[in-house]
Amino acid sequence: MAEARKSAKLTAARQLAREKSAQFREREDELESLAVDYFTYIEQIDEANELAEREIGRIRAQADLNITDRRTSAARTVDAMLAQGASRAEVAGRLGISTRDVKRPSVVPAAPAKSVGKEIRPGEEAAALEITPVGQ
């Protein structure tokens, strides 16, 4: 009879061990699945940051090109005013800049810089640049 009791206890112990092992494996599977989700999200964050940096670089390059074009146009306007016979002091007064700035020789490239992609025409500037008024 002692054998029957010992065998029943062993069977119960084995059953309990199997249940605990199954619970442990289930918990481990859930933790592994959550870890996979975490690493997937971190990778997506890195990809989003890389995409944003590329886009920022593209926007900065376009802005630099637009600024260069506008500075060139502004310099040509000053030159045109001087060519009309206006004095440097008069041009400076009309434009609200110092005479020293008018005296500087304008650096005008032989050909205007080409924009990347679509070329912006004078009538399309505001829409293309989405200019925000100062103070807003």
C-alpha positions in Angstrom: 0.0 0.0 0.0 2.9 2.3 0.6 3.7 1.9 -3.1 0.3 3.2 -4.2 0.6 6.3 -2.1 4.1 7.0 -3.3 3.1 6.5 -6.9 0.0 8.8 -6.5 2.1 11.5 -5.0 4.7 11.2 -7.8 1.9 11.4 -10.4 0.4 14.5 -8.7 3.8 16.1 -8.5 4.6 15.4 -12.1 1.2 16.8 -13.1 1.8 20.0 -11.0 5.3 20.3 -12.6 3.9 20.0 -16.1 1.2 22.7 -15.3 3.9 25.1 -13.9 6.1 24.4 -16.9 3.3 25.1 -19.3 2.5 28.4 -17.5 6.2 29.3 -17.6 6.4 28.6 -21.4 3.2 30.5 -22.0 4.6 33.5 -20.1 8.0 33.3 -21.9 6.2 33.2 -25.3 4.2 36.3 -24.4 7.4 38.1 -23.2 9.2 37.1 -26.4 6.3 38.4 -28.5 6.3 41.7 -26.6 10.1 42.0 -27.1 9.6 41.5 -30.8 7.0 44.2 -30.9 9.4 46.5 -29.0 12.3 46.0 -31.4 10.0 46.4 -34.4 8.8 49.8 -33.0 12.4 50.9 -32.3 13.4 50.0 -35.9 10.4 52.0 -37.2 11.4 55.0 -35.1 14.9 54.8 -36.6 13.5 54.6 -40.1 11.2 57.6 -39.5 14.1 59.6 -38.2 16.2 58.8 -41.2 13.4 59.7 -43.6 12.9 63.0 -41.7 16.6 63.8 -41.9 16.6 63.2 -45.7 13.5 65.4 -46.1 15.0 68.1 -43.9 18.2 68.0 -46.1 16.1 68.2 -49.3 14.1 71.2 -47.9 17.2 73.0 -46.8 18.9 72.5 -50.2 15.8 73.9 -51.9 15.6 76.8 -49.4 19.3 77.6 -50.0 18.7 77.6 -53.7 15.6 79.8 -53.4 17.5 82.2 -51.1 20.4 82.4 -53.6 18.0 83.1 -56.4 16.3 85.8 -54.4 19.6 87.5 -53.4 20.7 87.4 -57.0 17.4 89.0 -58.1 17.7 91.6 -55.3 21.2 92.5 -56.4 20.1 92.8 -60.0 17.3 95.1 -58.9 19.8 97.4 -57.1 22.0 97.3 -60.3 19.0 98.2 -62.4 18.1 101.1 -60.1 21.7 102.4 -60.4 21.6 101.9 -64.2 18.5 104.1 -64.2 20.7 106.9 -62.9 19.7 106.9 -59.3 22.5 107.7 -56.8 23.7 105.1 -54.3 22.3 107.3 -51.5 18.9 107.5 -53.2 18.8 103.7 -53.8 19.8 103.1 -50.2 17.1 105.5 -49.0 14.4 103.9 -51.1 15.3 100.4 -50.1 15.9 101.2 -46.4 19.5 99.8 -46.5 22.8 101.5 -45.8 24.7 103.2 -48.6 27.6 100.8 -47.9 25.4 97.9 -48.9 24.6 99.6 -52.2 28.2 100.2 -52.9 29.1 96.6 -52.7 29.5 95.1 -56.1 26.7 92.6 -56.6 27.8 89.1 -57.2 25.6 88.0 -60.1 26.4 84.6 -61.7 26.3 84.6 -65.5 23.3 82.3 -65.5 20.7 82.0 -62.8 20.9 78.9 -60.6 18.6 76.1 -61.6 16.3 74.7 -59.0 16.1 71.0 -58.2 13.0 69.6 -59.8 10.4 72.1 -60.9 11.7 75.6 -61.8 9.9 78.3 -59.9 8.7 81.3 -62.0 8.3 84.8 -60.5 4.5 84.5 -60.3 4.7 81.2 -58.4 7.1 82.3 -55.7 4.6 82.8 -52.8 2.9 79.5 -53.4 6.1 77.6 -53.7 7.7 79.0 -50.6 4.6 79.2 -48.4 5.9 82.4 -46.8 4.7 83.1 -43.3 4.4 86.8 -42.4 6.9 88.1 -39.9 5.6 88.1 -36.3 3.4 85.0 -36.8 
